[in-house]
């Protein structure tokens, strides 16, 4: 490193053993960051294999069985190892105690246990790859998953264990927020990132056990031949879908709510203004968490579900869109008459507004009963959820990572490089996923290995697929550039001051990187969005 | 009142989309069923509303980012940190708008799901990885033939995993679930050929599990059906076997031209010696073919996966004999 940093949590105490047995939430956050990033690389590798296969109609680089395994592993790794733990386990772990002025989370040992469970769960998913692969899609629909001869059991065991990792983190956050808030930090003066994590925690604790039970039932059916989901044994295959989506739809909000929390932190700081409509943003997180439990049936409009059930689920789905819309308007109102600095975190926040806007609005198409019928199971759905999950959650994660990086690692990264990487990611992402909306609306079914049969009526599909594939390569290039910029700052970046953005949050009070022991909170904590005492930093 | 307003919005969105419902739109396939306009009008309504709000978000974001960019001399301008009236307003307006969208989608959905009582019924069977359509006179076909301008009811079941019947041009999609019947209907409005896909992931040949929807001109459907049924009665065993090979979807795994598939090719199969997974081998004769149809996992040829379902209860002895005759003929 160019200049040595003061004693901090990264350098003291030294040694691998001290890292692996640490109870420090900051170290656990960093280990989660490295682990999730490694899983992301794996997921991206499978994404590129898939996109490469689709660059031309017919067989390109793999057979149909391999392709089915590739998209399954891509989905399972990205959902269960990357985006669900992503923001809470990395940025939540690192910053929740600092934002509370607490010494650590409420249960530090449980926190370390959650990381070990993540590793064990990830190991099982890797074992799946080594022994037979998995070809069910990440949704494990029965009776396909009870009849395929790929390694469903190893994968299900992995996801089951990962569920507990997720529950442990959530439990920790909920209890920490209830018990460890410093004097003066009432529920109405809590940073909105913490509101996001709190709402997320509620979903994780309440919904994840349902996934665990469902997968256990699936395993019991496969091993013991008990009829639960398999109609030949007297079970009901659609019951699995109800159970699965009862978890997996709220899981979307597990992914997006912490991201919305990050955006609510970044936009005020780079606009030098208090967040507009604090209460509406805070309560809308809880509203999303609660209503989010009641919309799972919108995945089953064409599954044979009754018209009445579909109608109710559609109405509730529209209701859950409202709190998200409120947040977007409040973020825009925060920027109004501000003093806006387009630093890298703010650029990511604006990209979030653009991409999540498309992701959210296309969700309305799929929630509309009649329009869902020709769009269900097409590439339109694939495009929609990638706009929500990458355009929303992953971009918000990158906003948070660039915002808090100086605090986490004590180094400033190159702003120009980071901004150019963000723009490349933005352009490439749209190039990859927008063509999927068009092809989906024109009828291209998802999870299709080959689209040759469509070319008679839709010869343009080859071009759209080529755009998507080239976009995919550019997107990965952008991500590599972004990561190189951040990582190289560890050696070449200038040391970060304690509060480089002049932000009012409590997490910026300690030195960068934080000392091994978190400093105690001030006697009285003020408004987390009070900029009146802070100078506006010069433009970067 | 709601309907009136949604019509006004529809017209607005049509202008944005640059298309009306009779012409081809950029987004959706050319409509070919009586219910398609209801779906398409809801789609265009949504497209209009989404385009408006998306443009609003992006333009405001860009405008603020430029207009209120940080300048060295000035900090943020004084502005309120909340405004309950305004916030309630932008909670209530979207609520009203999604109410209109919901209603539009709901009324269209009722049309899609309310099957006319006098509809012509066709039984649909889905299995890995082919479709079978059975007509009231007993004729079975691997493609879906329908008369134009007559409502057709599809009563569907699956023999293995969940499949999905998806005809984009008709705006029809419904899962086909083992252990229960699901139904769909449509009234085709334009004669011609359309694609029918499997939309629910079902394994190796999911992408290849397709059929044609052939919409016959007025009067021609009945002629086609009568001729097809008559032709079946006069078939030789080999021809009968060829037809069974076609309608039972054997072709989706077993080729007749020697190319490798999910299962061994039928070309030159009869009389050949094959190696099994357990190391034994046998000459393919009548008994081996019969056993492989009724108990497919008993002797699996080396290099292939044990993925075939049994045809016990599906094919009669007479039909199995016809299939054997057909396989014998492929030398």
Interface residues (C-beta under 8 A of the other chain):
Chain A: X64 X65 X68 X135 X137 X141 X143 X144 X147 X148 X149 X231 X232 X236 X237 X238 X271 X272 X273 X274 X275 X276 X277 X278 X279 X280 X301 X302 X303 X304 X307 X310 X311 X314 X315 X318 X319 X321 X322 X325 X326 X328 X329 X330 X332 X333 X335 X336 X337 X338 X339 X340 X341 X342 X350 X353 X354 X357 X358 X361 X362 X364 X365 X367 X368 X369 X370 X371 X372 X373 X374 X376 X377 X378 X438 X441 X442 X443 X445 X446 X447 X448 X449 X450 X451 X453 X454 X457 X529 X531 X536 X538 X539
Chain B: X26 X27 X28 X29 X38 X39 X42 X43 X46 X49 X50 X53 X54 X57 X58 X60 X61 X64 X65 X68 X69 X70 X71 X72 X74 X75 X76 X77 X78 X79 X80 X81 X82 X83 X86 X87 X90 X91 X94 X95 X98 X99 X101 X102 X104 X105 X106 X107 X108 X109 X110 X111 X112 X113 X160 X161 X162 X164 X166 X168 X169 X171 X172 X173 X174 X175 X177 X178 X179 X180 X182 X195 X197 X198 X199 X200 X201 X202 X203 X204 X205 X206 X207 X208 X210 X305 X306 X307
